[in-house]
């Protein structure tokens, strides 16, 4: 015997589907209205003037980079409380520095300048050491990175959050020509690199 749904059950199913669609649409509208868009970070320029690895795993380095931070939101102000810039080579950290805190208004682009200079210990794996020697021969170093470890608050209209750590900003896979003091020729052009941010307004 085939079951034939009653008109009442059909109506109830239709009402449930309409209600689910309505709440899904409202949720989507709330998300796009109240959840801020990610801040966008780019490295716009970078240079490498020292990168010498000694036999005892000491790296003599000087790496500079200009970074832009774009807040695309019209109702969000961001307070950068602490900013730690971290330099890496082939995923190995070799330097870090603290940058000045600042406030970023809505629809604002801010500019950061980082200079890593000094000597530090770095332990490369055999394959990485081979790649370093090959890159030294060519004069172009690959897999450099500048990451930003942040502690921030943000204000959405009248509400200000507690301090929290968003996911680390990762500016990876940079390739830089070594600029020698004895070489007056210009290094190969640097291409603007977009950094990965994850969900910036979520505690990382």
N, C-alpha and C positions, 0 to 999 in steps of 0.2 A: 504494500500500500504506500503510495507516494504521499509525502507530507507537503501540504500546501500552506505557506505562511499566511497568517491572517492579515487583514488590512491594518489592524492595530500594530502588529509587530513590524510591518513594513514602515509605517509612520514613525514608530519609535526608533528604528534603525536609521531612518533618514534624519530625524532630529539629533541623534547622537553624532552622526557624521557631520552635520552642520555645526554642532557645538564644538566638536574637535577641530574642525577647520577654522572656526572663529578664534578659538583660544590659541591655535598655532599661529594664526596671522597676528594676533595681538602680541604674542610673545616675540615674534620676529620684529614687529614695530618697536617694541620696548628695547630690544637688544640694539637695534641700529640707532635708536634715539639716545640711549643712556650709556651704552658701553663705548668708551672713547676709542678712536682709531689709534693704531700703533704709532709711536714716534719713529721717524725714519732717520737712520744714521748712514752717512757716507764718508769714506776717506777720499778727499778731493785731491790731495797731493801727498807724496811721501818720498823720502830720500834716504840713502844709505851711504855714509862717508867713511865708516870704519866697520870691519867685520872680520877680525883676525882671531882664529882659534889656535891656541898654543898646544904644545904636547901634553901639558898637565891639565887640559880641559878648561882653561881660562879663556873666555871670550872678551876681546877688546872691541867695543861696539859704539856706534853713534847712529841712531835711527830717529828720524823726525817724521811727523805726520800731521796733516791738517784734517780735522774731522768736523763735519757739519751735523747738527742735530735739529731736525725739523718737527715741530709740534703742529700737526695739521688741524687740531681741534679748536673750535671757536668758543667752547665753554670750559676748557680745562687749562689750569695753570700748573706747572710742574716745578717742584722745589728739589734740586739736586743737592742733597745734604753732604754726601761723600762720593767721590769719584776716584777710583783706582784704575789707572791704565796699566795693562800688562802686555809685555812684548814676548812673543814666542817665535821659535824657529823649529819647524817640523814638529809642532805640538809640544816642544820643550820650552818652559818658561826660562828666560834669562835676565829679565829686568822688570821692575814695576815702579810706578811713581804716582803720587797723589796730586790731583788737580784741584783748583779752587772751586768751591761750591758756588752755585748761582741759581737764580730763578728764571724760569722760561715762561713767557706769557703765551696767550693763545695766538694761533696762526703766526708763530715766530720761528725764525731760524737762528740758531746760536752756533758759534764757532769755537772749537777747541784746538789747541796746539800742544802737541806732546813732543818732548825731546828725551830720548833714552840715551844716556852717555855714561860710559864707565867700563869696568871690568867685572865679570861675574862668572861663576862656575856653571857649566852646562855639560851634561853627559849625553853624548849621542850614541845611538846604537850603531853597530858595524855598518849596516846599510846606509844609515843617515850620514855617517862619517864619510863613506865613499861618495855619496851625493854631494856633500859639502866640498870635498876635494875637486870633484868635477865642476861644480858651480864656481869655485874659486878660479879654476883654470879658464872658464868662460867669462867670468866677471859678472854673472847674473845669479842672484840668490832667490830660490823659490821657497814657497811654503812659509813665508814670514807672516806674522799676524800681530794685530793690535786689538786687544779685548778691553772692554770697559766693565768693571764691577761696580755697581751703583747701589746707593741707599737713597731712596726718594720718598717724597710725599707728593700728592697731587690734590688740587682743589677743583671740584666739579660744582660749578655755580656757588652755592653757599656751604657745601660740605667738603671738609678737608680730611684726608685719610691719615691713619697712623703711618709712621715710617715703615718701609718694607723694602725688600730686595727684589727687583724684577729679574727676569732671566738675564744672564750675562750677554752684553752686546758683543758679537763675534765678527770681527773684520778679518777674515781669513784669506789664505791662498794668495798672498801678495807676492809678486815677483819684482825685484828691484835690482837695477844695475848699480854696482859699486862705483861711486864717484871718487876718483883718485885725485889727490892734490897735484900729482904730476901730469894729470890728463885734463886738458882744457876743453876737450870735446864734450858735448852735451850727452847725458845719458838717454837711453831710450825713453820715449814718452810714457808717462804713467796714466793708466786708465782709471777713471773714477770707479771706486768699488763700493757696492752697497753692502752694508753690514746686516747680519741676521740678528733679530731682536726677540723672537718668540712673542708670547703674549705679554706685552710690556706693562700692562696695568693689572697684572696678576702676580702675587708673591711667588718668586721663583725658588 
